[in-house]
Amino acid sequence: MITWKDIKFTTLQKMFSVTGSQTNIPNDSATMEYVNAMPAAFNEALELLATSGKFIIKEFHYVNYPVENLLGKNKFQTYSIVNGSYEFSHADAKSYYFKCSGLPTSLKLYCGEYLVHDFYPEETTEEETEPIDYRMFQTFKGNIEFPEIETESDEPIDLTPRIVVEAESPVVIQNMCFYPCTFMNDDSVPQYERYIKIKMSDAVTDFYQIAPAEIYNLGPAGDEYIVADQYFQEADRTLVIEREKVGIYVIHYRAYPKMLTLATPDDTELSLDPEVAALIPLYMASQLYKDDDNAIATVYRNEFEVGREALSNGPMLPKREKFVTSSGWA
């Protein structure tokens, strides 16, 4: 296994700062000036390789078993309301999701006859940082907070959740959904869309790009492994899948490398392929040796670029896919 000390020692060898008989890194002031600048040079080299040649491939599992919409499975509907009102309700609702475009006269959530939330209050104590563009869809979602009602009667109180929309000017309501359960918090209430957007940079902290044609589905029961073919990509950062295509999605993505610092111990093991480990000291020496001998530094940089280009033109590996012939044999 290659360690951080190995990379630093090889770099110093190329800069003629250690001899062949030495096994430890010198701690004199001249050498330590190079050593202190090495983490930044290492990070630059690794990022260049990981984003344009020797990609770091990782995987992320997205579980798509959507919660039922109590209003019906095929309720991806759009309602246009003007000079009137519309009500959505379900007795078993525990949370909600919908989108609204336009400025309604009133948009409120009731439990029975009790008002529990006003989506467009006339007065607000919060300062709006940005004006709302009512031509765009605004998303509303959250858990329903049922009121605590004290009564002396034994008659049950109707607390059926109802969302009531009143509008004079045109208002559009889209994808109204009532879920039969509560979630961890309001932000955890899932979107109810025909297509689910997964912003990979939010899902994983080291995300760089979605690896092309490297998405698989384990199927509804989790016992398959098939190439997913019904998905979309937006700008290499957002993955879009169909809500109804349930299963566990195995998403392979290109990752940014982990950065090193001055505090990184010398014995830290680096997960580097041999061909990458051979190129990184060339780049580091080319950056650190410029002031001492620019000609040699230029030679090292050229060698690094030749190696990087060779990695970026790597062989195309065949993919193994499951198939069944028309006669039935696999």
C-alpha positions in Angstrom: 0.0 0.0 0.0 1.3 3.5 -0.9 1.6 5.9 1.9 1.8 9.7 2.0 5.4 9.4 3.0 6.1 7.4 -0.2 4.7 10.1 -2.3 6.7 12.9 -0.5 9.9 10.9 -0.6 9.6 10.2 -4.4 8.9 13.8 -5.0 12.0 14.9 -3.1 14.1 12.4 -5.1 13.0 14.0 -8.3 14.0 17.4 -6.9 17.4 15.9 -5.8 16.7 16.7 -2.2 17.4 13.2 -0.9 20.1 10.7 -1.9 19.6 7.1 -2.8 20.9 5.9 0.6 18.4 7.9 2.6 15.2 6.3 3.9 13.8 9.2 5.9 12.7 12.7 4.8 15.3 15.3 5.9 14.0 18.0 8.4 16.3 20.8 7.4 14.8 24.2 6.6 15.3 23.9 2.8 13.6 20.5 2.5 10.8 21.4 4.9 9.9 24.4 2.7 9.2 21.9 -0.1 7.4 19.5 2.3 5.0 22.2 3.6 4.0 23.0 0.0 3.4 19.3 -0.9 -0.3 18.9 0.2 -1.5 21.6 -2.1 0.5 20.2 -5.0 -0.7 16.7 -4.3 -4.4 17.8 -4.2 -4.0 19.6 -7.5 -2.5 16.6 -9.2 -5.1 14.2 -7.9 -8.0 16.4 -8.8 -6.6 16.8 -12.4 -6.4 13.0 -12.7 -9.7 12.3 -11.0 -11.7 14.7 -13.2 -10.1 14.2 -16.7 -8.7 10.7 -16.9 -8.4 8.4 -14.0 -11.9 8.7 -12.5 -12.7 7.6 -8.9 -15.9 5.5 -9.3 -18.2 5.2 -6.2 -21.8 4.1 -5.9 -24.8 5.5 -4.2 -28.0 3.5 -3.5 -31.3 5.3 -3.9 -34.4 3.5 -2.5 -37.5 4.2 -4.5 -40.6 2.8 -2.8 -42.9 5.8 -2.9 -45.6 6.3 -0.3 -49.2 6.0 -1.5 -51.2 9.1 -2.4 -54.5 8.8 -0.6 -56.2 10.8 -3.4 -55.4 8.1 -5.9 -52.4 6.6 -7.7 -52.9 8.6 -10.8 -53.5 12.0 -9.3 -50.7 13.9 -11.1 -53.4 16.4 -12.1 -53.5 20.1 -12.7 -56.4 22.2 -11.4 -57.1 25.6 -12.8 -59.2 27.8 -10.5 -60.5 31.3 -11.2 -63.4 33.1 -9.6 -64.2 30.1 -7.4 -63.0 27.6 -4.9 -61.8 24.0 -4.7 -61.4 21.6 -1.8 -59.2 18.6 -1.3 -59.7 16.3 1.6 -59.2 12.8 3.1 -60.0 11.5 6.5 -56.7 9.4 6.8 -54.3 12.2 5.8 -51.3 12.8 8.0 -49.1 14.9 5.7 -49.4 16.8 2.4 -47.6 17.9 -0.7 -48.7 20.2 -3.6 -47.6 23.1 -5.8 -49.3 26.4 -6.5 -48.9 29.0 -9.2 -50.6 32.3 -9.0 -51.8 34.3 -6.0 -54.9 32.8 -4.4 -57.3 34.8 -2.4 -57.1 32.1 0.3 -55.2 28.9 0.6 -55.7 27.2 4.0 -55.4 23.8 5.7 -58.3 22.8 8.0 -58.8 19.9 10.3 -62.6 19.6 10.1 -63.7 23.2 10.7 -60.5 24.2 12.6 -57.9 26.3 10.8 -54.4 24.8 11.3 -52.3 26.5 8.7 -52.6 29.5 6.3 -50.3 29.1 3.3 -50.7 32.8 2.3 -51.2 34.8 5.4 -52.2 38.4 4.9 -49.7 39.6 7.5 -46.3 38.0 8.3 -43.7 38.8 10.9 -40.9 37.3 8.9 -38.9 39.5 6.6 -38.9 38.2 3.0 -35.4 38.1 1.6 -36.6 37.8 -2.0 -39.9 38.7 -3.6 -42.0 35.7 -4.6 -42.6 35.2 -8.3 -46.2 34.0 -8.4 -45.9 33.0 -12.0 -43.7 30.1 -10.9 -44.9 27.1 -8.9 -44.3 27.3 -5.2 -44.0 24.0 -3.4 -45.8 23.3 -0.1 -45.3 20.2 2.0 -45.4 19.3 5.7 -46.9 17.2 8.4 -50.4 18.0 9.6 -50.6 19.3 13.1 -54.0 18.2 14.4 -55.6 20.5 17.0 -56.2 19.4 20.5 -59.9 19.9 21.1 -61.5 19.6 24.5 -65.2 18.8 24.6 -67.7 17.6 27.1 -69.7 15.7 24.5 -69.0 12.0 23.7 -69.7 12.7 20.1 -66.5 12.2 17.9 -65.2 15.4 16.4 -64.6 15.5 12.7 -61.0 16.4 12.1 -60.8 15.4 8.5 -57.9 17.3 6.8 -59.0 19.7 4.1 -57.0 22.0 1.9 -59.3 24.8 0.6 -58.3 27.1 -2.3 -60.2 30.3 -3.2 -59.2 32.4 -6.2 -60.3 35.4 -8.1 -57.4 35.7 -10.5 -56.1 32.5 -12.2 -54.5 30.0 -9.8 -53.1 26.6 -10.8 -52.8 23.7 -8.3 -50.6 20.8 -9.3 -50.0 17.3 -7.9 -52.1 17.6 -4.8 -51.2 14.7 -2.4 -52.2 13.5 1.0 -49.9 10.9 2.6 -51.3 8.4 5.2 -48.3 8.9 7.5 -46.1 11.5 9.2 -42.5 12.0 8.5 -39.4 13.0 10.6 -40.1 16.7 9.9 -41.7 19.0 7.3 -38.6 18.9 5.0 -38.6 15.1 5.0 -42.0 14.9 3.4 -41.3 13.4 -0.1 -42.1 15.2 -3.3 -45.1 13.8 -5.2 -44.0 14.1 -8.8 -44.3 11.7 -11.8 -40.6 12.1 -12.1 -38.3 12.1 -9.1 -35.3 14.4 -9.2 -32.2 13.3 -7.3 -29.6 16.1 -7.0 -26.5 14.1 -6.6 -24.4 16.9 -5.1 -26.9 17.0 -2.2 -27.0 13.2 -1.9 -23.2 12.7 -1.7 -20.6 15.2 -0.6 -17.8 14.1 -3.0 -19.9 14.0 -6.1 -18.3 15.1 -9.4 -20.3 13.5 -12.3 -22.7 10.7 -13.0 -20.8 7.9 -14.6 -22.4 7.4 -18.1 -24.5 4.2 -18.5 -23.7 3.0 -15.0 -27.1 2.9 -13.3 -28.7 -0.4 -12.2 -32.0 -1.4 -10.6 -32.3 -4.3 -8.1 -36.0 -4.6 -8.9 -39.1 -4.3 -6.7 -38.0 -7.3 -4.5 -34.4 -6.4 -4.5 -33.3 -9.7 -6.0 -32.5 -8.6 -9.5 -29.5 -6.7 -11.1 -30.5 -5.1 -14.3 -29.3 -2.1 -16.3 -31.7 0.8 -15.7 -32.7 2.3 -19.0 -35.6 4.6 -18.1 -34.0 7.6 -16.5 -32.8 11.0 -17.5 -29.8 13.2 -16.6 -29.8 17.0 -16.2 -26.4 18.6 -16.6 -24.5 15.6 -15.2 -25.6 16.5 -11.7 -29.3 15.6 -11.4 -30.7 12.1 -12.0 -34.4 11.8 -12.9 -36.3 8.6 -12.5 -39.9 7.6 -12.9 -41.8 7.4 -9.6 -43.6 4.2 -10.6 -40.4 2.4 -11.4 -39.9 1.1 -7.9 -36.7 -0.6 -6.6 -33.3 0.1 -5.3 -31.2 2.1 -7.8 -27.4 1.5 -7.8 -26.0 4.8 -9.1 -22.3 4.8 -10.0 -20.7 8.3 -10.0 -17.4 9.9 -10.4 -16.1 11.3 -7.2 -13.8 14.1 -6.2 -10.7 12.8 -4.3 -10.2 13.3 -0.6 -7.9 16.2 0.1 -4.7 16.0 2.2 -3.4 18.7 4.6 -0.3 19.5 6.5 -1.8 17.5 9.4 -2.0 14.3 7.4 0.3 11.7 9.0 3.1 10.3 6.9 1.9 6.7 7.5 -1.6 7.5 6.0 -2.4 4.8 3.4 -3.5 6.3 0.0 -6.0 4.5 -2.1 -4.1 5.2 -5.4 -3.8 3.0 -8.4 -0.1 2.3 -9.3 -0.4 4.3 -12.5 -1.7 7.3 -10.6 0.9 7.0 -7.8 3.6 7.1 -10.5 2.3 10.4 -12.0 1.6 12.4 -8.9 5.2 13.0 -7.9 5.9 14.3 -11.4 3.3 17.0 -11.1 4.4 17.8 -7.5 8.0 18.2 -8.5 7.1 20.3 -11.5 5.3 22.8 -9.3 7.7 22.9 -6.4 11.0 23.0 -8.5 10.1 25.9 -10.8 12.2 28.5 -8.9 15.2 26.1 -8.7 15.3 24.7 -12.2 12.5 25.7 -14.5 13.8 23.5 -17.3 13.7 20.3 -15.2 10.3 21.3 -13.8 9.0 21.7 -17.4 10.2 18.3 -18.3 8.4 16.8 -15.3 5.2 18.6 -16.2 5.4 17.3 -19.8 5.9 13.8 -18.6 2.8 14.2 -16.3 0.6 15.5 -19.1 1.7 12.6 -21.4 0.8 10.1 -18.7 -2.5 11.9 -18.0 -3.5 11.7 -21.6 -2.7 8.0 -21.8 -5.0 7.4 -18.8 -7.8 9.5 -20.3 -7.6 7.2 -23.4 -8.0 4.0 -21.4 -9.4 0.8 -22.9 -13.2 0.4 -23.3 -14.2 -2.5 -21.1 -17.1 -4.7 -22.2 -20.2 -4.7 -20.1 -21.9 -7.9 -19.0 -25.7 -7.8 -19.3 -28.4 -10.4 -18.7 -30.5 -11.4 -21.7 -33.0 -14.1 -22.7 -33.5 -15.3 -26.3 -36.8 -15.6 -28.0 -36.7 -19.4 -27.5 -36.3 -18.9 -23.8 -32.7 -19.9 -23.0 -30.6 -17.4 -21.1 
